[in-house]
């Protein structure tokens, strides 16, 4: 009976019980901080590598493959080159980025391209394009849109606790104008 009376005042082992209750929460917070910090670092690394490569490409002495290789090499040091995807698309001017070719004379129905409409053939390919951009680094004075996507596996097993995706995804985009290192073709006005 004396042991039962002393039981409420016995504090031996309390620290172990408290640690057992607090440690799972502490580990989850630590893993989440690590994941989010790493993702932020990768995003900054991608933006820096992409900006550096875009500056090199604007002077005209780089190829699309060398630009992609430079970005993959820099970002790949942290996440692995196989997780890095680089896309380039060139445009005649900044207003064309992400837009269809400009319709100059529009017959019914208005606002969409129809046979008989006149349009500005910005990439001079002889047909109306709903997405103006051409693949590659373009020509002199063209606008080049770089999109880098990095999708890599999580560092920690946090996804099983927090219902996160199996992979982290970072995407960055930049548009820069090439230097006028050669003559530039002008857009052609066409009517179908």
N, C-alpha and C positions, 0 to 999 in steps of 0.2 A: 504494500500500500504506500509506503514511503517513496518508492520509485515513481509511482503515478503522480504523487504530489509534486515531485521535483521536475517532471516532464515539461510543463509549460515554461519553466524558467531555464531549461537547457538550451543553449544557443550553439552548441557544437554542430558543425555541418551546415549551418544556415548559409554561409557564403557559397558553398557548393550548390545548394538548391537555388539561390538567387542567380548564380551564374548560369545554371541550366535553364532558367526562365528567360534571361536577358540575351544570351548568346545567339539564339536563332534570329532574333530581330536585328541584333548588331551585325551579324553576318550578311543578312539580306541588304541592309543599308550599305555596307561596305562593298558588296558585289554590284549593287546598282550604281554607286558612285564610280566604281572602276569602269563599268560599261559605258556610262554616260560621258565620263572624262575621256575615255579612249575614242568614242565616237566624235566628240568635239575636236580632239587632236587630229583625227583622220580627216575631218571636214576642213580644218585649217591647212593641213598638208596638201589636200587635193586642190584647194583654191590657190595656194602658193605655187604648186607645180604647174597648174594650168595657166596661171598668169605668166610665169616665167617662160613656158613653152610658147604661149601666144605672142609674147614680145619677140622671141627669136624668129617666129614664123613671119611676122609682119615685114621684115626686111627682105624676104624672098629667097633666102639661101637654105631653106629647110624643105623637106618633103613631108607628106602626111604621115608616112611610116616613121620618119625620124621624130616627129612631134609626139606621136603616140608612144614610141619607145622611151622617149625622155620622161613623159608623164608616168608611164608604167614603172620605169626604173625608180623614180623618186618615191612614189606612193607604195610601190611594191616592197620597199625596205621595211615597211611597217606591217602591211596586211598580206603581202604576196602578190606578185604581178598577175597571176591568173584571175584575181578578183577585180581587176581594173579594166573598164571598157571606155574607150575614147571614140567619140563621134565628131566629125567636122562637116560643116555644111556652109557653102559660100553663097552670098547674096549680092545683088547689084548695089543696094544702099540700105541704110539702117531701117527705113520704113518698110522694107520688104521682109524683114526677119519675121518668120512665122505667119506670113500672110500669102494669099494667092496673088497671081499676077493681076495687075490693075486693068479693069474693064474700062475702055475709053468711050465706046458707043454701045449702049445697052438696049436691046429690043426685048419685048415681052417674052417671058416673065422677067421682070426687073430684079436686079441684085444677084443673079446667077448667070454663069456663062452658058450661052446658047450658040448654035451655029448661026452665023450672021453677025455676031458681036465683034467689035474691034477691041483689041487688047494690046497692052505693052508686053512684048515678049522679052522679059528681063534677062532670061538666061540664053536667049537666041537659039532655042532648040526647035523652032518652027511649030510648036503646038502650045495650047493653053495649059498651064499647070496650076493646080489648086495649092500646091506647095512649091514656091519659086526656087528654093535653094538647090544648088548643085552640090554633089559630093566633092570633097577635096578642099584644098586651100584657096581656090579661086585664082583670079588674076590681079593685076595691079589695081589698087584703089577699091577692091571688093571688100565686103564685110564678111568676116569668117566667124561663124558661131561654133564654139567648142562646147561640147557637153561631155563631162566625165562622170561616170557612174561607178561606184565602188560598192560591191555587195559581198560581205565577208561574214564568216560565222562568229557568233558571240564568243567572248573570252571566258565567260563564267556560265555555270548551269542555271543562271537566274531565270531563264525562260520557263523552266518547269514550275517555278514558284510564282512568277509574276504574269504568266500567260502572254509573254512576249513572243515575237517571231523568232525563228531559229537563226536568222541572219540580220545583221545591221546593214542599212543601206544609206549611202551618202551620195548625193548628186549635186554637181555644181556646173554652172553655165557662165560663159563669158563671150561677148561679141567684140571683135576688134577690127579696125580697118587696116588693110594691107598698105604698105608704102607704094607710092607711084613709081615702081621700079621698071615699068615698061608701059607701052601704050595700052589704053583700055577700050574695049569694045563698048559701043553704046547700045542701049535697048532698041529693038526694032518694033515699029507699030505694024500690027498685022490685023487683017479682017478676013474672017472665014465666010 
